[in-house]
Amino acid sequence: MPVVLIVAVTNPAWSKSHDVVPKSNNHDAIIAACVEKASSGRIWLQQTLMALRRQEGGWIGAEVRNENGTHDLGPMQVNSWWVPRIARLIARNESEVRTWLRDDACFNVNVARWIFLSALRDTGDFWKAVGIYHSPTRWRQIRYARSISALMGNR
């Protein structure tokens, strides 16, 4: 099942007929449009992805080095740890995937969506899935989920 989901999520990034988000000075509008499209009309998912995006604070072209040597890429700050896994799942090379995560807002948002929805499917727990999006470490998951909850107005 995850292979089918990731292929559906990432197909636009390499398809010759994919939707190319035009370069613009208004990156927030581009990212918001990607979130809206990735949410497929599900308001709860759109609100979740927008809260994740606000918390992460990334941008198109972002490549932020972490203390552990990984990098957070693009608007949703998808960790470079995911690059090899995604590359295997979609049968593309790691360099392409890393570039798409960094520079293609919609690819980045769709991968973030896939990470979150996969965690939600695996756990059946919304807030745990939010935490897993951020970290495999439980205490970091809890802290992150609380931050997202506050951003979503749940405090």
N, C-alpha and C positions, 0 to 999 in steps of 0.2 A: 504493500500500500504506500509507504513513503516514497518509493521510486516514482510511482504514478503521480503523486502529488507534487514532487519537486519538478518533474518534467513539465507538468501543467503550469507550475508557477514560473519556471524559468524559460520556457520556450520563446517568449518574445525577445530575449536577449540575443539569440543567434539566428532567428528566423529572418530570411531576406525581406519578408514583408512585415516585420515587427513595427510597432508604434514607437517611433523615435521621439522622445521628449525634446523639443527644441531648446537650444541653449538660450538662457535668458538671465537677466539680472535678478529676476524674481524667483530665486530658488525655492522659497517657502511655498509659493503658488504651485510650482512644478511638483514638489514633494507632496503637497496636499492633494493634487490631482491624482498622483500615483496611489496614495492611500485610499482615496475614494474609489478608484478603479479596483484596487486589490480587495476592498471590502465587499464588493459585489452586492451593494445595497443593504448589507447588514450593519445597521447603525452601531450596535454594540461592538462590532469588530473595528469599525472606523474609529470610534471613540478610543478603543484600546490602542490601536496602532498610533493614533495621534498623541496619546499620552506617552507611549513608549518613545515616540519621536521627540516630544518636548523634553522628556527626561534625558535622553541620550544626547540631544543637542548637536547632532552631526550635521554635515552639509555635503553637497555634491562635491566630490573630490577629496573628502576627508580621509586621512590615513594617520590615526593617532596611535603612537607607540604606548604600550602598556609596560608596567614594570616586569612582567613575566616574558617579555620579548614578542608577544603577539601584537597585532594592530587592530584597532577598531576602524572599520571602513564605512564610508558613505554616510548618508543622512540618518540611518537607523543604527549606526555604529556596530554593524555585524562583525563579530570577532573573526580574525583571520584563521582561527582554529577550525572554522567551518569550511574553509576553502577546499582542502583535499576531499572531504566528504561530498560536498556539492559537485566538485569536478568529476568524481567517480560516478555519482548518481546521474549526471546528465551527459556523461561521456565527452567532456570537454577538458582542455588542459587547465591546470591551476592558474597559470598566468592570465588567461582570458577571464576566468571566474573572478579572480582578484581585481582585475581592471573593471569588470562590470559592477562588482560590489562597490567599488570606490566611486565610479564615474557615472553609472546608469541608475538614476534615482528609482525608476520603476522596478528594475531588477533587484535593487537593494531592498526596497519595501516588500516585494514579493517573497524574497528569501526570509525577511524578518517575519512576515505573515506565516510562512511555512514552519519556521522554528517555533513560533508561539502556538500555532494550531496543532503541530505535532506533539508538543508538550501537553496541550489541553486534551488531546485524544488519549495520550498515554496515561495521564494522571486523573482525568475527569474532574480536576479542580482548577477553576479559573485563576485564583491567586497563586497557586503553586506554579501554574504554567507561566504566569507573568514573571515570577521569580526565576524560573528555569531559563527564560529568555535571557536573563542577565548573567547567571552564574550557575555552575554545578554545585556550589557550596551552599548548604542550607541556610546558615546565618545571613549570608549575602542575599539569598533569595527572599528571605523574610523582610530584610531591610528595604530591598528594592520594591517588593510588592507594596509595602507601606507607602513608599514615595509615589508610586503609580496611583495607589488608592487616593492619596491626597490630591494629586493632579486631576483625578477624575471626580473630585468633589465628594468622596465617600468618608470624609472625616467629620 
